[in-house]
Amino acid sequence: MEPLLIAALFHDTGNALSYIGHEGLSAVLARLFLEKQGYCEDKISQVVKCIGATTLPQKPMNQYESILCDADLFHLGTKSFFRINKLLRKEWSQALNKNYSDKEWIFMNINFLRSHTYHTRYARLTLEPVKQKNIHIMESFVLQDIN
C-alpha cells in the first residue's frame, strides 16, 4: 500500500509547474524525490504508474491504480460535487483562460459525468448512485432553461 499512498501525495504536484500535462510532471517529481531517498526502483515504478493512471481518460491497470483514479474523482459522486465544480470552473478560467457560458458548462459536465466510470467496487456501490443524482440535477438545470 505504501506506493499507493506516495502516489496519492505526489499525483497533483506537477500542477506547480504546468496545469496541462501535470500528471507526467508529477510522476517525474515523484521519481526524482524517491530516487534521492534511495527508494526501491520497483516501488518507484508502481508510484509512477499509479500517477499516470489518473490522466484522463483514466485507464487503471491494477487495484492500486483503480483506487487512486477513484480517489482523484471521488467528488463526482458526493454532495460536494456542485461546490467543487464551481471552484473548478473558476480555476479553469484563471489557469487556462477557458470561460464557458452556463449552458456550455452544464452540458460539458453532464457529458463528462456520463462518460466517467468508477473502477473499484466501493466507488461503484457508494459513489456511483450519488453521481447519477448529480447528473439528474444538472439535467434539471437544462430543462429549467428550456421551460
HELIX and SHEET records of a PDB file:
HELIX    1   1 GLU A    2  PHE A   10  1                                   9    
HELIX    2   2 THR A   13  ALA A   16  5                                   4    
HELIX    3   3 HIS A   22  LYS A   36  1                                  15    
HELIX    4   4 GLU A   41  ALA A   53  1                                  13    
HELIX    5   5 GLN A   63  ASP A   72  1                                  10    
HELIX    6   6 PHE A   74  GLY A   77  5                                   4    
HELIX    7   7 PHE A   81  LEU A   96  1                                  16    
HELIX    8   8 ASP A  102  SER A  115  1                                  14    
HELIX    9   9 ARG A  121  THR A  126  1                                   6    
HELIX   10  10 GLU A  128  ILE A  146  1                                  19    
END                                                                             
